Amino acid sequence: MSEILLVTLDAGGNVPPMLGIGRELARRGHRVRVLGHERQRTAVESDGLAFRPYRRSPPWSSAEAKSNAKGLASYLRMFTGRGMGEDMLEVVRSDPADLVVVDCMLLGVLDAASHAGMRHAALVHTFYGYFRGPWFRGPIGTVGRVRRQNPRRLWDAADLVLVCTDRELDPAGPEPSNAVWSGVVQDTTPSHAAADGRRILVSLSTIAFAGQREVLQRVLDAVAVMDVSAVVTTGASIDPAELRSPSNVEMHRAFPHDRLMPHCAAVVGHGGHGTAMRALSYDVPLLILPMHPMLDQPMVGAAVARAGAGLTLRKSASPQQIRNALEALLDSPAYRQAAAATGSRIRATDGAVVAADRLLELV
């Protein structure tokens, strides 16, 4: 039995792949612990994994809506601060680990693991092309380099970079020698049913973004005059009562997407990697309205559109523009055929199994 520590943070779509891999490792008899934000305790422990909260993390709430500037400042403190790395070292000193698996965004933790000579892996929950490109060149990568936490250097120094996505969709370019694509890590195996030709799922994010409520309202206004039925999940940061909901829309703060997607003809999302890959694994095309220009969302949207499996619009799109895009997705079988081709490839690989296999080669 190996001792494995997973180091994560409460930032939405980065969490399910880490926990999915943790469950697979635990299923094989290994002892898996998770270091994360206190808000993650319930989800971690419900998966049967041991949990330790950060003591030195900067203040953080994924449910608090922030302007892009304030959100960036919070991310900078989170990703490049040294306190969470100190927490990781403290946990390992008190209860040694054979392997530490670190969210690739936590530069301070990766730096601490590297300097301590720990056997460690960096986990990438979305396209590696995003992290090695826009993320590296943007404010976070720039600040990281100034603080002697060059992201590429830290990733290249890891014993393994585990990329939990579909290799063909990822515009990562030449593969670094320590990088492995496991495939998408799913919570459950997608099942299929006859899609309702006019049913739509709308889900813009589980965490809060500036302007999210206004975008969601424009989507509601778009579907109000369409011959469709829609299910909308607002997430914790938006009260459904604050929105004007038409009669053909069913509103929820949260609802299991796996119960909805087999019956959907289209999904409206924000370009979060998890929701996009989930929809494609059910052969469902997407309309993507990226919520944040500096996150992976525009790249995910571009990859989906390039595959012919969906369309993208700016988040400022009008109800008429949204309506036109949805009608195109619903009326043209080409989008669903392209989504099905991509979905077949995603379903062919169990990302959690492949990831666990590669991690265990390190211990």
N, C-alpha and C positions, 0 to 999 in steps of 0.2 A: 504493500500500500504506500502510495506517495502522498506527501503533504503539499497541497497546492493553495496558494493565496491569490485571489482575484482582486484587483484594485480598480474600482470604477467610480463613477460620479453620477448624480441625478441630473441627466441632461436629455432625457427622452429616448430617442431611438438608439442611442449607444448601449442601453442597458439590456434589452432582450437577447442580443447575441452572446454577451458575456454570461448571462444567467443560463441560457440554453446550453452553452458549452459546460458550464459548471454542473448542471444537472446530468449531463452525459458522463462527465468524469466521476461524479458521485455514484451514478448507476453502476459504474465499473468497479466500485469498491474503494475509491480514493477519498481521502479526507480533504474536503474543499471548504475554504473559508473566504468570506467576502469582506473587504474593507470599503466602506462607502458612506454616503450621507445618511443621517438618521432617518430621513423620509423614505429611504429604500428598505428599511428593516423588514417591514411586513412582507413585501414582495420576495425578498431574499429568503426569509425564514419559511414562507409558505412553499418555497421550492425545496425545503429540507436542507438548506445550507446554513452554516454558522455565520453570524454577522458580527462585525466590529465597526462602530461608528468613528468617523474622523474626530479628532480633538482639536486640530489646528487648521481646519479648512476655513477659508474666507467665508463671510456670510453669503448664503446662496439660497434662492428659492426658484425652482423651475416654473412654479405656478404664478409668479409675479410678473406682470407685463412691464417691460422696460422699453425705453426708446432704443434705437439702434446704438447710439453712443453709450448709454448706460449699460446696455447689454454687453457691448464690446469690452467696456472697462471691467465688468464682472468676470467675463471669460478670461481676460488677461490675468487678473489676480488668481483665478482658479488654475489656469494651465501652467503659468510660469512661477507661481509661488512655491516656496520650499517647505511650508508647513505640512502639507499632505505627504511629501516624501519622508519627512521626519516621523510622521505617524506610521508609515509603512515600515521604516527601519525599527521603530519601537515594537511593532507587532511581531516582526520576524525575530528580534532579539529575545522576546519573551516566549515565543512559540515558533521555532524554526520551520522554514518551508523549503522543500526541494526545488520548487519552481514558483516564480512570481509572474503573473500575467497582468499586464498594465494596460489600461485604456491608452491608446496612442496619443491622445490629446493631452495627457497629464505629463507635460515635459519635466516638471519638477520631480515627479516620482520616478520617471525613467532615468533622470540624471542621478538621483540618489541610488537607484539599483545598479547603474553602471559603475559609479564610483565605489560602491561597496563590493563589486565583483560578484554580484548575485547572478545566478542563472535566471534569465528572464525573457519573456516574450512581450511584444507590443501587439495589441489587438486593434485592428482597423474594422470599424463596423459599417463603413460605406466605401465609396470608391477610393482606392489608394491614389488614383490620379488627382483627386481633389486635394488630398493632404500634401502630396509632393509638388503640386502646382499652386493653385490659388491660395490655399491655407498657408503654405510655406512662404509665398511671396507677399502675403497680406500682413496686416498689423500684428497678428499673433506670432507668425513666424519671424517677423522683423524684431519684435521685442524679445523673443526667445534667443535670437542670435546675439542681441545686445547683452542679454543676461547670461551669456555663455551656455545657452541651452539650444544650440542649433538643432532644429527638429530632425533634419535629414541625418545629421551625425548620430543623434540618439537612436533613431530607428535603425540605422545601419549597424550600430553597436549591439543591438539586441541579438540574442541567440536565434530568434525567429520573429518575423513579422507575419502575423496571421490575418489575412484579408478575407472578411466574411461577406463576399459578394460574388456575383457572376463575372467571370473573367472577361467574357466577350462584351459585356456592357461597360466595363471599367476602362476608361481611356488613360491607363497608367503608363503606357509606353513600355520601353524595355524593362524587364523584371529585375529588380535588385536581387543579388544572389541569396539573400536570407528571407525573401518574401515567398509566401505560399498562399494561393487562393483556395479556400476551403469550400467555396460555394455559399449560398445564402443559408443562414441559420434560422430555421422556422420553429415556432412553438409547437405546431401540430402539422400533421401531414394534410395538405390540401385535398379536399374531396370535391366532387363535381356534381352539379345538378343542372337541370334545364334552366337557363337564365331567363328571367322575366325581361322581355325585350325592351321595357321602358322603366326599369328600376335603377335608381342611382344611389350610390353611397357618397356622402360628403363628409370629409374628415380633414381638417386643416392642420392639426397638430395636437399632441398631448401636452405641450408646453406653450407658454405665452409668447407671442410676438407682437410688436407694435403694429397697430392697424388691423389686427386679425378679425376683430368684431365687425369692422366695416366691410372687409372682404367677404366675410361669411354672409352679411346681409345682402350684398350684391348678388351672391350666388343664389340666395333664397329668392330674391326678386326675379332672377333669371328663370328659375324653374317654376315660379308661380303661374306663368302663363303657358307652360309646356304640358303636353300630354304625357306626363311621367308621374311616377311615385318616387319619393326620395326619403332616405333616412339620413339624418344629420347627427353626428356626434360632435359636441362643442368642446369637450375637454374641461378640465377643472377650472380654467381661468375665465370661462364665459358662462354666464347664467342664461339658459335658454329663454327665460322670461324677458330678457332684455332685447330679444330679437323679434321682428315681425315675421311670423311663421305662416305661410299659406296653407290652405286646407290639404294640399297634396303632399305635405311634408310631415314626417314623424321625427320629433326632436328628442335627443337624449344627451346627457352629459357624457356618458360612456355606454358602449354596447359592444359585445364581442364581434369583431369584424369577421371572424371565421364563420359565424352564423349567417352573415349577410352576403359576403362576397360570392358564394356559389350561385346566388340568385340574381346578381347584379349585371347590368349591361354596361355600366361605366362607373368609374370612381373619380371624384373630384378631390384632389389632394394638394399639398403644399410642396411636394417634392422631397419629403422625408424618405430616406432610403427604405426604411422598414415597411411603410405603407405601400410604396411603389412596388417593391419586390413581392409583397403579399398579394397585391392585385394581379400582378403578372403571373404569379404562381397559380392563380385561379383563372387564367386566360382572359382577364378583364382589362380593357384599355383604359387609359387615364387622361384626364384633363388636369394639368399641373399649373398652379399659380404660386410660384416661389414667394415665401414670406420674407426671406432675408437674403440680401444680395451677396453677403460674404460667407454664407454657409454652403453646404453641398447641394442645396435645393436646385439652383439653376443648372448645375451639371447633371443631376439626376433627370431633370426635365428634358434636357437636351439629349441625353442618352435614350430615353424612352421615345422621344420624337424621332431620333435617328434610326431606331429599330422599327419605326412605323407603327408603334404600339400606343400612340397617344399624341396629344397636342399640348402646347404650353402657351400661356398668356401672362402678361404682366399682372401683378396683384392689383394694379389700378384699373384693370379691364372693366368695362361697363357691363351692366346686366345683358344688354343686347349682344355684346361680343362673347360673353360667357354662353349665352343661349345658342348663338350660332355655332360655337365650337362643340357644344354638347350635341346639337342636332347632327353635326357632321360625324361624331363618334357613333351615334346611335344608328344613323342611316347607312353608313358605309361598312360593309363586312370586312373590308381590308384591315381595319384597325384591330378587330377582334382576331382575325387570322394571324396577324403579326404578334399580338399579345400571346396567342396560343403557342406559337412557335417558340417564343422566349420562355413561356411558362413551362413547356415540356422540358426544356434544357435545365431550368431551375429545379424542377421536381426530380430530375434524374440523379441529383447528388444530395445526400444528407449532410449539410454543412457542419452540424454539431459532431457527427461521427468522424468526419474527415479532420476537423479541428482537434478533437480529442486525440486521435491517432498521432497527429503531428506533434502535439504538445508532449505526449507521453514518450516520444522518441528522445526528448531532452532530459528525462529523469532516469 
